[in-house]
Amino acid sequence: MEKKTIPVVGMACASCSANVERKLRSLPGVDSAAVSLPGRSALVEYDPARISLEKMKSEINGIGYDLVIETDRSVVEIERREYRQLFRKTMLSWLFATLCVSISMGWLDVGSKDVANQVILLLALANLLYCGREFYVVAWRQLRHGAANMDTLVALSTGIAFVFSTFNTFLGASVWGSRGIEWYTYFDASVMIITFVLTGRLLEEKAKNGTASSIRQLMGLSPKTAHIVSGNETEEIPLSTIALGDLLEVRAGEKVPVDGTVTWAESFMLADGAYVDESMITGEPTPALKQSGSQVLAGTIVSQGKFRFRAKQIGENTALAHIIRMVQEAQGSKAPVQRVVDRVAFVFVPTVAGIALLTFLLWWIFGGSVALPQAVLSAVAVLVIACPCAMGLATPTALMVGIGKAAQNNILIKDAMALESLRAINAMVIDKTGTLTIPNRNIDFTKADGLPFEVREILKPNAREAMADLQSHGVEVYMMSGDKEEAARYWAEKAGIRYYQSKVLPQDKENLVRRLQQSGKRVAMVGDGINDTQALALADVSIAMGRGTDVAMDVAQVTLMSDDLRKIPLAIRLSRKTVRMIYENLFWAFVYNIVCIPLAAGVLYIFGINFQITPMWASALMAFSSVSVVLNSLRLKLTR
């Protein structure tokens, strides 16, 4: 099985992402698929022996969307081109809307009422055919495959308003006027609906670009070119042409292009060493000394001197590429609450279409033929206002920002489940050696606070502060150590930890995690070695140190890329804020639909209140609801 994050083009709402996800999951050879609307990507696990990426692309093209699998197609360029096209259509739609409203309101005199209606008809038709064409194309493709999305609602509402208005333009006087019924045209409503929907999408795209900024920042760490050493000369080459074993040179101010091993280094301070700023990967602010035999990582910056190194990991195998892939997969994964929303979104559009039809019939049945125009307008308003976008964006936008914010703070969160689980942690088991303490570089024999033993290690900087922070947030900390009782007690006291256990084996760590879980605790395990993997695998949330073993990092759901243990309480706080943001977004998205759909249907007329949301206001409110959810999620980026 292979797991791959594939960019998706053409999605506009929660129903779109649900349709793409359902289609991918139905394909033979696809084990799982999770589609992110704000991330505009699909995280697919599939068997390449049974299905190819080309086959997936073909199937998704058939329902009106596209997968970007070609290496020569730039996703960023595609998005920029689509944004420019969307911008042009939105501006032109506003021009059509302004002209239509000006004529219908009498601000712009073009002649008699019949002439005015015909001019507005032409303007509305031009708007539908050019600015709103995509709504009808996608809606038709969806219909052919027995699906529906927001485009279906827009196409239905604007189509009904346009057809009804066209009928009134040519037959209104003879059909309605002869019966003494006042008749109107609603071309301006069809134009304004498209205008507001396009405006909402334009604002959404602008805001969603902010949610994906963390990925772009990570991608920006990798340089486009490198200097390869050939004899005594160096030559600048594209990054894609680097091969394993190539000898490369990096100078002060330049980024390391790939992972490798230093063969030679020099600086004005050292004849055999250079300094590299690794803070963007590890979070450590102090430049690291690199000498012959040292390992260097792609994306880090030479702060002083220069060095040559052999390429050991290139392309998608570098540590930076692994981090980017991990963040992308995490942002594309789904929290449990999102799966509920997806199920709602799947039936939402057909349900709204049913409500709109019921609204039309009730107005017509109880109001008679006189109320037919009102029945049409009410049905159109219901179709427009009931957009599932806000619902679909509520969870993934908050997750994208939260996971991206964590990555910016050198905290790698593997999936949405881990992010959601972190908020409920109230007990933490932490390994001592390598996790809470580090080797003492100035080893000596001393009586540490009256305790006679050889001090081979020291407490990590900020460890005591981190433990105090955790305990102040209601998290009980348990230290596990293989040391003797007196040494374990000493380090627990130094770290400010109340509960500890000495002379432990790997099985003892697992047993403690299990006992705490059985007592009702939600347990996080923090470790860095192979002997921690049993407990890491059992814990509700597993946290590994980035400088620990690969085994521990593979098992862990959260990886700290630095030795700063303060990142743990930071991750918990970020989880709590992100989940709170998700529920805020979902609350307002559902309230919006619960309140606005009845108002658009005209339910207040039953109580004698002459108020109803018109189709134009419905389209404006729908656009506002989607944009507000994204902007609310972006508040997480301001979290300090």
DODO-272252 format. One line per field, with one value per residue (C-alpha): x, y, z; residue number from 0; residue in one letter. Coordinates in steps of 0.25 Angstrom, whole numbers, plus 5000, padded with zeros to 4 digits. Layout:
east	[X; ...]
north	[Y; ...]
up	[Z; ...]
pos	[NUM; ...]
code	[A; ...]
***
This chain:
east	[5000; 5004; 5000; 5000; 4995; 4989; 4984; 4970; 4965; 4950; 4945; 4936; 4928; 4926; 4918; 4929; 4939; 4929; 4927; 4941; 4944; 4932; 4937; 4951; 4947; 4938; 4950; 4956; 4970; 4967; 4968; 4964; 4963; 4961; 4958; 4961; 4953; 4962; 4975; 4970; 4976; 4972; 4980; 4979; 4984; 4984; 4990; 4998; 4997; 4982; 4979; 4988; 4988; 4984; 4971; 4968; 4969; 4960; 4949; 4950; 4950; 4937; 4930; 4935; 4948; 4963; 4974; 4988; 4997; 5006; 5020; 5021; 5008; 5010; 4999; 5002; 5002; 4988; 4983; 4988; 4982; 4968; 4969; 4971; 4960; 4951; 4955; 4951; 4938; 4934; 4938; 4930; 4918; 4918; 4917; 4905; 4899; 4901; 4895; 4883; 4880; 4881; 4871; 4861; 4861; 4859; 4873; 4877; 4866; 4866; 4852; 4838; 4837; 4837; 4850; 4856; 4852; 4858; 4871; 4872; 4869; 4881; 4890; 4886; 4888; 4902; 4905; 4899; 4907; 4920; 4921; 4912; 4915; 4923; 4911; 4903; 4914; 4917; 4903; 4900; 4912; 4908; 4893; 4899; 4906; 4894; 4901; 4899; 4907; 4906; 4907; 4894; 4887; 4892; 4889; 4875; 4872; 4877; 4872; 4858; 4858; 4863; 4853; 4841; 4846; 4847; 4833; 4828; 4836; 4828; 4816; 4814; 4804; 4795; 4796; 4796; 4791; 4779; 4775; 4778; 4791; 4803; 4815; 4830; 4843; 4855; 4866; 4874; 4872; 4878; 4890; 4892; 4892; 4903; 4911; 4910; 4914; 4926; 4930; 4929; 4937; 4948; 4948; 4949; 4961; 4968; 4965; 4968; 4982; 4985; 4981; 4992; 5003; 5010; 5012; 5017; 5027; 5032; 5033; 5040; 5052; 5057; 5066; 5064; 5078; 5091; 5106; 5112; 5127; 5135; 5150; 5154; 5142; 5127; 5115; 5101; 5091; 5076; 5072; 5065; 5078; 5085; 5089; 5092; 5107; 5109; 5119; 5113; 5117; 5109; 5114; 5110; 5096; 5092; 5082; 5086; 5080; 5079; 5082; 5097; 5110; 5120; 5134; 5141; 5138; 5144; 5141; 5148; 5147; 5151; 5160; 5152; 5137; 5125; 5113; 5098; 5085; 5076; 5065; 5055; 5056; 5060; 5055; 5069; 5073; 5088; 5095; 5101; 5115; 5118; 5131; 5136; 5126; 5114; 5101; 5094; 5079; 5072; 5066; 5076; 5084; 5100; 5101; 5117; 5127; 5126; 5126; 5125; 5117; 5112; 5098; 5091; 5076; 5070; 5056; 5045; 5054; 5060; 5056; 5050; 5042; 5037; 5033; 5025; 5018; 5015; 5009; 5001; 4996; 4992; 4985; 4977; 4973; 4959; 4955; 4944; 4934; 4937; 4932; 4919; 4919; 4922; 4910; 4901; 4907; 4904; 4889; 4889; 4887; 4875; 4869; 4870; 4864; 4852; 4850; 4850; 4840; 4831; 4832; 4828; 4816; 4811; 4811; 4804; 4794; 4790; 4792; 4786; 4791; 4793; 4804; 4811; 4822; 4824; 4825; 4836; 4844; 4843; 4848; 4859; 4863; 4863; 4872; 4882; 4883; 4885; 4899; 4907; 4920; 4921; 4918; 4929; 4939; 4937; 4946; 4957; 4960; 4962; 4970; 4979; 4982; 4985; 4994; 5001; 5003; 5009; 5018; 5023; 5026; 5034; 5023; 5019; 5005; 5003; 4988; 4975; 4971; 4984; 4981; 4967; 4972; 4983; 4972; 4967; 4980; 4981; 4992; 5006; 5017; 5031; 5044; 5056; 5068; 5069; 5055; 5056; 5071; 5083; 5097; 5106; 5117; 5126; 5125; 5130; 5129; 5121; 5111; 5099; 5090; 5096; 5093; 5106; 5106; 5113; 5105; 5106; 5094; 5087; 5073; 5069; 5067; 5053; 5049; 5045; 5037; 5030; 5026; 5020; 5012; 5007; 5003; 4996; 4987; 4982; 4992; 4998; 5013; 5019; 5034; 5040; 5054; 5063; 5072; 5072; 5062; 5071; 5075; 5061; 5056; 5067; 5063; 5048; 5051; 5060; 5049; 5037; 5030; 5022; 5021; 5032; 5036; 5051; 5057; 5047; 5047; 5040; 5028; 5027; 5025; 5014; 5008; 5007; 5000; 4990; 4987; 4985; 4976; 4968; 4966; 4959; 4971; 4975; 4989; 5001; 5014; 5027; 5039; 5051; 5056; 5053; 5050; 5038; 5031; 5022; 5017; 5016; 5008; 4998; 4996; 4984; 4995; 5009; 5020; 5034; 5046; 5051; 5066; 5061; 5061; 5054; 5045; 5040; 5037; 5030; 5021; 5018; 5006; 5014; 5028; 5036; 5047; 5055; 5059; 5050; 5040; 5031; 5026; 5017; 5008; 5008; 5003; 4992; 4988; 4988; 4979; 4969; 4968; 4967; 4956; 4949; 4950; 4944; 4932; 4930; 4930; 4921; 4911; 4910; 4909; 4898; 4891; 4892; 4884; 4874; 4871; 4872; 4865; 4851; 4853; 4856; 4844; 4835; 4831; 4829; 4817; 4810; 4811; 4807; 4821; 4823; 4838; 4845; 4860; 4860; 4869; 4879; 4880; 4881; 4893; 4900; 4897; 4902; 4915; 4917; 4915; 4926; 4936; 4933; 4936; 4950; 4953; 4950; 4959; 4970; 4969; 4978; 4989; 4990; 4991; 5004]
north	[5000; 5014; 5027; 5040; 5054; 5058; 5073; 5074; 5085; 5090; 5088; 5099; 5093; 5082; 5074; 5075; 5069; 5059; 5055; 5054; 5046; 5036; 5034; 5031; 5021; 5014; 5011; 4997; 4997; 5010; 5006; 5019; 5034; 5047; 5060; 5073; 5085; 5096; 5088; 5085; 5072; 5057; 5048; 5034; 5020; 5011; 4998; 5003; 4988; 4990; 5004; 5015; 5030; 5032; 5024; 5032; 5044; 5039; 5035; 5049; 5056; 5049; 5056; 5070; 5071; 5069; 5062; 5068; 5056; 5062; 5066; 5077; 5084; 5094; 5094; 5108; 5113; 5106; 5112; 5126; 5124; 5120; 5131; 5142; 5136; 5136; 5150; 5155; 5147; 5154; 5168; 5166; 5160; 5172; 5181; 5173; 5174; 5189; 5191; 5181; 5188; 5202; 5199; 5191; 5203; 5213; 5220; 5217; 5220; 5211; 5213; 5206; 5195; 5184; 5190; 5190; 5176; 5171; 5179; 5173; 5159; 5161; 5165; 5154; 5144; 5149; 5148; 5134; 5129; 5135; 5138; 5127; 5116; 5107; 5106; 5099; 5091; 5085; 5083; 5075; 5066; 5064; 5061; 5050; 5043; 5044; 5054; 5069; 5080; 5095; 5098; 5090; 5100; 5112; 5106; 5103; 5116; 5125; 5116; 5117; 5132; 5134; 5125; 5130; 5145; 5141; 5136; 5148; 5157; 5152; 5146; 5153; 5163; 5153; 5142; 5150; 5164; 5159; 5152; 5165; 5159; 5168; 5162; 5165; 5160; 5155; 5156; 5165; 5154; 5143; 5153; 5157; 5142; 5139; 5152; 5149; 5134; 5138; 5149; 5139; 5129; 5140; 5144; 5129; 5127; 5139; 5134; 5119; 5123; 5128; 5114; 5108; 5118; 5108; 5098; 5109; 5114; 5100; 5098; 5111; 5106; 5097; 5104; 5103; 5101; 5095; 5096; 5083; 5081; 5076; 5076; 5089; 5096; 5098; 5098; 5103; 5092; 5090; 5083; 5072; 5067; 5064; 5049; 5041; 5042; 5056; 5065; 5079; 5092; 5102; 5116; 5126; 5131; 5119; 5108; 5093; 5087; 5072; 5063; 5059; 5057; 5068; 5064; 5077; 5091; 5104; 5118; 5130; 5125; 5110; 5104; 5091; 5095; 5104; 5108; 5104; 5110; 5099; 5106; 5104; 5089; 5087; 5100; 5102; 5116; 5114; 5111; 5096; 5094; 5085; 5078; 5066; 5054; 5064; 5062; 5073; 5075; 5081; 5095; 5099; 5111; 5113; 5124; 5125; 5119; 5108; 5093; 5082; 5069; 5057; 5056; 5044; 5047; 5054; 5058; 5053; 5045; 5057; 5061; 5074; 5066; 5056; 5068; 5075; 5061; 5059; 5073; 5071; 5058; 5063; 5075; 5066; 5056; 5057; 5058; 5049; 5061; 5064; 5050; 5054; 5067; 5060; 5050; 5063; 5070; 5057; 5058; 5073; 5078; 5068; 5071; 5086; 5084; 5077; 5088; 5098; 5090; 5089; 5104; 5106; 5097; 5102; 5117; 5113; 5104; 5114; 5127; 5122; 5127; 5141; 5136; 5129; 5139; 5139; 5124; 5124; 5135; 5128; 5115; 5122; 5128; 5115; 5109; 5120; 5122; 5108; 5106; 5095; 5103; 5108; 5094; 5088; 5098; 5099; 5087; 5086; 5101; 5101; 5088; 5093; 5106; 5098; 5087; 5098; 5107; 5094; 5092; 5106; 5104; 5091; 5082; 5071; 5066; 5053; 5054; 5061; 5050; 5053; 5068; 5066; 5056; 5065; 5074; 5063; 5059; 5059; 5050; 5049; 5038; 5043; 5035; 5041; 5039; 5046; 5052; 5059; 5059; 5060; 5056; 5065; 5070; 5074; 5060; 5061; 5054; 5063; 5063; 5068; 5074; 5064; 5052; 5044; 5039; 5042; 5052; 5048; 5056; 5069; 5074; 5079; 5094; 5099; 5085; 5089; 5101; 5091; 5081; 5093; 5098; 5084; 5082; 5096; 5091; 5079; 5069; 5059; 5056; 5042; 5041; 5027; 5024; 5011; 5018; 5014; 5020; 5031; 5036; 5035; 5043; 5053; 5056; 5056; 5067; 5075; 5074; 5077; 5064; 5058; 5044; 5035; 5021; 5015; 5003; 5001; 4992; 4995; 4986; 4995; 5007; 5000; 4995; 5009; 5015; 5004; 5005; 5020; 5018; 5008; 5018; 5027; 5036; 5041; 5038; 5044; 5036; 5044; 5036; 5036; 5021; 5007; 5004; 5014; 5009; 4999; 5010; 5020; 5010; 5008; 5023; 5032; 5041; 5038; 5048; 5046; 5055; 5058; 5054; 5041; 5028; 5026; 5015; 5024; 5035; 5025; 5020; 5034; 5043; 5056; 5059; 5070; 5075; 5081; 5078; 5089; 5082; 5094; 5090; 5079; 5089; 5098; 5086; 5083; 5098; 5099; 5086; 5092; 5105; 5098; 5088; 5100; 5107; 5095; 5095; 5110; 5109; 5097; 5104; 5117; 5109; 5100; 5112; 5120; 5109; 5106; 5121; 5126; 5115; 5117; 5132; 5130; 5121; 5132; 5125; 5139; 5142; 5131; 5140; 5152; 5158; 5164; 5160; 5150; 5148; 5151; 5143; 5155; 5156; 5141; 5140; 5151; 5144; 5131; 5137; 5144; 5131; 5123; 5135; 5137; 5122; 5123; 5137; 5131; 5120; 5129; 5135; 5123; 5129; 5141; 5131; 5134]
up	[5000; 4997; 5004; 4996; 4997; 4983; 4980; 4976; 4967; 4966; 4980; 4985; 4997; 5007; 4997; 4987; 4996; 5000; 4986; 4983; 4995; 4993; 4978; 4982; 4993; 4983; 4974; 4975; 4980; 4989; 5003; 5009; 5005; 5013; 5005; 5011; 5005; 5010; 5008; 4994; 4995; 4996; 5005; 4998; 5003; 4991; 4985; 4972; 4967; 4966; 4962; 4956; 4959; 4945; 4947; 4959; 4952; 4940; 4950; 4958; 4944; 4941; 4953; 4950; 4958; 4955; 4962; 4960; 4958; 4947; 4952; 4941; 4946; 4957; 4967; 4972; 4957; 4955; 4968; 4963; 4950; 4955; 4965; 4954; 4946; 4958; 4960; 4946; 4946; 4960; 4955; 4942; 4950; 4958; 4946; 4941; 4954; 4955; 4941; 4944; 4958; 4952; 4940; 4949; 4960; 4949; 4951; 4937; 4927; 4915; 4910; 4914; 4924; 4913; 4907; 4921; 4923; 4910; 4913; 4927; 4921; 4912; 4923; 4932; 4921; 4918; 4933; 4934; 4921; 4925; 4940; 4944; 4934; 4943; 4953; 4942; 4936; 4950; 4954; 4941; 4943; 4958; 4953; 4943; 4954; 4964; 4973; 4977; 4983; 4985; 4970; 4969; 4978; 4971; 4957; 4962; 4968; 4958; 4947; 4953; 4955; 4940; 4934; 4942; 4939; 4924; 4924; 4931; 4921; 4909; 4914; 4928; 4923; 4916; 4926; 4939; 4935; 4929; 4943; 4950; 4956; 4958; 4951; 4952; 4947; 4956; 4946; 4956; 4967; 4958; 4955; 4969; 4974; 4964; 4968; 4983; 4982; 4973; 4983; 4994; 4987; 4984; 4999; 5003; 4994; 4999; 5013; 5011; 5005; 5019; 5025; 5016; 5019; 5028; 5017; 5007; 5018; 5020; 5005; 5004; 5012; 5001; 4991; 4976; 4972; 4978; 4976; 4972; 4973; 4960; 4962; 4968; 4962; 4966; 4957; 4960; 4957; 4959; 4971; 4964; 4957; 4970; 4971; 4984; 4987; 4979; 4986; 4989; 4994; 5003; 5007; 5018; 5016; 5007; 5009; 5010; 4998; 5003; 5015; 5015; 5023; 5024; 5018; 5020; 5027; 5030; 5036; 5040; 5055; 5052; 5042; 5042; 5045; 5041; 5047; 5043; 5047; 5049; 5057; 5045; 5047; 5061; 5068; 5074; 5074; 5075; 5062; 5062; 5059; 5047; 5045; 5037; 5039; 5044; 5038; 5031; 5028; 5015; 5018; 5029; 5027; 5027; 5037; 5037; 5028; 5017; 5016; 5006; 5008; 5002; 4998; 5006; 5005; 4993; 4988; 4996; 5005; 5012; 5027; 5022; 5011; 5022; 5031; 5020; 5016; 5031; 5032; 5019; 5023; 5037; 5031; 5021; 5032; 5039; 5053; 5058; 5058; 5043; 5039; 5045; 5037; 5024; 5026; 5028; 5016; 5007; 5010; 5012; 4997; 4994; 5007; 5004; 4990; 4996; 5006; 4994; 4987; 4999; 5001; 4987; 4988; 5002; 4997; 4984; 4991; 5002; 4994; 4981; 4967; 4973; 4982; 4970; 4969; 4984; 4984; 4973; 4981; 4994; 4988; 4981; 4994; 5001; 4991; 4991; 5006; 5010; 5006; 5013; 5011; 5025; 5031; 5022; 5025; 5040; 5044; 5033; 5033; 5048; 5047; 5036; 5044; 5057; 5051; 5043; 5056; 5063; 5051; 5052; 5067; 5063; 5068; 5057; 5059; 5051; 5050; 5054; 5064; 5071; 5071; 5077; 5087; 5093; 5099; 5108; 5114; 5129; 5132; 5126; 5127; 5124; 5122; 5129; 5122; 5108; 5110; 5123; 5125; 5115; 5117; 5125; 5116; 5129; 5136; 5150; 5163; 5173; 5184; 5177; 5188; 5198; 5189; 5186; 5172; 5159; 5152; 5137; 5133; 5135; 5135; 5121; 5121; 5124; 5128; 5142; 5136; 5126; 5137; 5146; 5134; 5131; 5146; 5146; 5135; 5142; 5136; 5146; 5143; 5145; 5143; 5140; 5142; 5141; 5152; 5167; 5177; 5182; 5168; 5163; 5175; 5173; 5158; 5161; 5171; 5162; 5151; 5161; 5159; 5170; 5165; 5160; 5159; 5159; 5154; 5143; 5130; 5117; 5122; 5135; 5126; 5118; 5131; 5137; 5125; 5125; 5140; 5139; 5127; 5135; 5146; 5136; 5132; 5118; 5117; 5109; 5108; 5105; 5101; 5092; 5091; 5087; 5101; 5101; 5089; 5096; 5105; 5093; 5086; 5097; 5101; 5097; 5091; 5089; 5088; 5083; 5084; 5070; 5074; 5079; 5071; 5058; 5064; 5075; 5065; 5056; 5067; 5073; 5069; 5072; 5070; 5077; 5068; 5079; 5093; 5099; 5108; 5108; 5095; 5102; 5109; 5097; 5089; 5099; 5099; 5084; 5084; 5093; 5085; 5072; 5077; 5083; 5070; 5063; 5072; 5071; 5055; 5055; 5065; 5056; 5043; 5048; 5055; 5042; 5034; 5045; 5046; 5032; 5024; 5031; 5029; 5015; 5013; 5019; 5032; 5039; 5031; 5039; 5051; 5044; 5042; 5029; 5027; 5018; 5014; 4999; 4989; 4988; 5003; 5004; 4994; 5002; 5015; 5010; 5005; 5018; 5026; 5019; 5019; 5034; 5038; 5030; 5037; 5050; 5049; 5044; 5058; 5063; 5055; 5065; 5077; 5084]
pos	[0; 1; 2; 3; 4; 5; 6; 7; 8; 9; 10; 11; 12; 13; 14; 15; 16; 17; 18; 19; 20; 21; 22; 23; 24; 25; 26; 27; 28; 29; 30; 31; 32; 33; 34; 35; 36; 37; 38; 39; 40; 41; 42; 43; 44; 45; 46; 47; 48; 49; 50; 51; 52; 53; 54; 55; 56; 57; 58; 59; 60; 61; 62; 63; 64; 65; 66; 67; 68; 69; 70; 71; 72; 73; 74; 75; 76; 77; 78; 79; 80; 81; 82; 83; 84; 85; 86; 87; 88; 89; 90; 91; 92; 93; 94; 95; 96; 97; 98; 99; 100; 101; 102; 103; 104; 105; 106; 107; 108; 109; 110; 111; 112; 113; 114; 115; 116; 117; 118; 119; 120; 121; 122; 123; 124; 125; 126; 127; 128; 129; 130; 131; 132; 133; 134; 135; 136; 137; 138; 139; 140; 141; 142; 143; 144; 145; 146; 147; 148; 149; 150; 151; 152; 153; 154; 155; 156; 157; 158; 159; 160; 161; 162; 163; 164; 165; 166; 167; 168; 169; 170; 171; 172; 173; 174; 175; 176; 177; 178; 179; 180; 181; 182; 183; 184; 185; 186; 187; 188; 189; 190; 191; 192; 193; 194; 195; 196; 197; 198; 199; 200; 201; 202; 203; 204; 205; 206; 207; 208; 209; 210; 211; 212; 213; 214; 215; 216; 217; 218; 219; 220; 221; 222; 223; 224; 225; 226; 227; 228; 229; 230; 231; 232; 233; 234; 235; 236; 237; 238; 239; 240; 241; 242; 243; 244; 245; 246; 247; 248; 249; 250; 251; 252; 253; 254; 255; 256; 257; 258; 259; 260; 261; 262; 263; 264; 265; 266; 267; 268; 269; 270; 271; 272; 273; 274; 275; 276; 277; 278; 279; 280; 281; 282; 283; 284; 285; 286; 287; 288; 289; 290; 291; 292; 293; 294; 295; 296; 297; 298; 299; 300; 301; 302; 303; 304; 305; 306; 307; 308; 309; 310; 311; 312; 313; 314; 315; 316; 317; 318; 319; 320; 321; 322; 323; 324; 325; 326; 327; 328; 329; 330; 331; 332; 333; 334; 335; 336; 337; 338; 339; 340; 341; 342; 343; 344; 345; 346; 347; 348; 349; 350; 351; 352; 353; 354; 355; 356; 357; 358; 359; 360; 361; 362; 363; 364; 365; 366; 367; 368; 369; 370; 371; 372; 373; 374; 375; 376; 377; 378; 379; 380; 381; 382; 383; 384; 385; 386; 387; 388; 389; 390; 391; 392; 393; 394; 395; 396; 397; 398; 399; 400; 401; 402; 403; 404; 405; 406; 407; 408; 409; 410; 411; 412; 413; 414; 415; 416; 417; 418; 419; 420; 421; 422; 423; 424; 425; 426; 427; 428; 429; 430; 431; 432; 433; 434; 435; 436; 437; 438; 439; 440; 441; 442; 443; 444; 445; 446; 447; 448; 449; 450; 451; 452; 453; 454; 455; 456; 457; 458; 459; 460; 461; 462; 463; 464; 465; 466; 467; 468; 469; 470; 471; 472; 473; 474; 475; 476; 477; 478; 479; 480; 481; 482; 483; 484; 485; 486; 487; 488; 489; 490; 491; 492; 493; 494; 495; 496; 497; 498; 499; 500; 501; 502; 503; 504; 505; 506; 507; 508; 509; 510; 511; 512; 513; 514; 515; 516; 517; 518; 519; 520; 521; 522; 523; 524; 525; 526; 527; 528; 529; 530; 531; 532; 533; 534; 535; 536; 537; 538; 539; 540; 541; 542; 543; 544; 545; 546; 547; 548; 549; 550; 551; 552; 553; 554; 555; 556; 557; 558; 559; 560; 561; 562; 563; 564; 565; 566; 567; 568; 569; 570; 571; 572; 573; 574; 575; 576; 577; 578; 579; 580; 581; 582; 583; 584; 585; 586; 587; 588; 589; 590; 591; 592; 593; 594; 595; 596; 597; 598; 599; 600; 601; 602; 603; 604; 605; 606; 607; 608; 609; 610; 611; 612; 613; 614; 615; 616; 617; 618; 619; 620; 621; 622; 623; 624; 625; 626; 627; 628; 629; 630; 631; 632; 633; 634; 635; 636; 637; 638; 639]
code	[M; E; K; K; T; I; P; V; V; G; M; A; C; A; S; C; S; A; N; V; E; R; K; L; R; S; L; P; G; V; D; S; A; A; V; S; L; P; G; R; S; A; L; V; E; Y; D; P; A; R; I; S; L; E; K; M; K; S; E; I; N; G; I; G; Y; D; L; V; I; E; T; D; R; S; V; V; E; I; E; R; R; E; Y; R; Q; L; F; R; K; T; M; L; S; W; L; F; A; T; L; C; V; S; I; S; M; G; W; L; D; V; G; S; K; D; V; A; N; Q; V; I; L; L; L; A; L; A; N; L; L; Y; C; G; R; E; F; Y; V; V; A; W; R; Q; L; R; H; G; A; A; N; M; D; T; L; V; A; L; S; T; G; I; A; F; V; F; S; T; F; N; T; F; L; G; A; S; V; W; G; S; R; G; I; E; W; Y; T; Y; F; D; A; S; V; M; I; I; T; F; V; L; T; G; R; L; L; E; E; K; A; K; N; G; T; A; S; S; I; R; Q; L; M; G; L; S; P; K; T; A; H; I; V; S; G; N; E; T; E; E; I; P; L; S; T; I; A; L; G; D; L; L; E; V; R; A; G; E; K; V; P; V; D; G; T; V; T; W; A; E; S; F; M; L; A; D; G; A; Y; V; D; E; S; M; I; T; G; E; P; T; P; A; L; K; Q; S; G; S; Q; V; L; A; G; T; I; V; S; Q; G; K; F; R; F; R; A; K; Q; I; G; E; N; T; A; L; A; H; I; I; R; M; V; Q; E; A; Q; G; S; K; A; P; V; Q; R; V; V; D; R; V; A; F; V; F; V; P; T; V; A; G; I; A; L; L; T; F; L; L; W; W; I; F; G; G; S; V; A; L; P; Q; A; V; L; S; A; V; A; V; L; V; I; A; C; P; C; A; M; G; L; A; T; P; T; A; L; M; V; G; I; G; K; A; A; Q; N; N; I; L; I; K; D; A; M; A; L; E; S; L; R; A; I; N; A; M; V; I; D; K; T; G; T; L; T; I; P; N; R; N; I; D; F; T; K; A; D; G; L; P; F; E; V; R; E; I; L; K; P; N; A; R; E; A; M; A; D; L; Q; S; H; G; V; E; V; Y; M; M; S; G; D; K; E; E; A; A; R; Y; W; A; E; K; A; G; I; R; Y; Y; Q; S; K; V; L; P; Q; D; K; E; N; L; V; R; R; L; Q; Q; S; G; K; R; V; A; M; V; G; D; G; I; N; D; T; Q; A; L; A; L; A; D; V; S; I; A; M; G; R; G; T; D; V; A; M; D; V; A; Q; V; T; L; M; S; D; D; L; R; K; I; P; L; A; I; R; L; S; R; K; T; V; R; M; I; Y; E; N; L; F; W; A; F; V; Y; N; I; V; C; I; P; L; A; A; G; V; L; Y; I; F; G; I; N; F; Q; I; T; P; M; W; A; S; A; L; M; A; F; S; S; V; S; V; V; L; N; S; L; R; L; K; L; T; R]
***
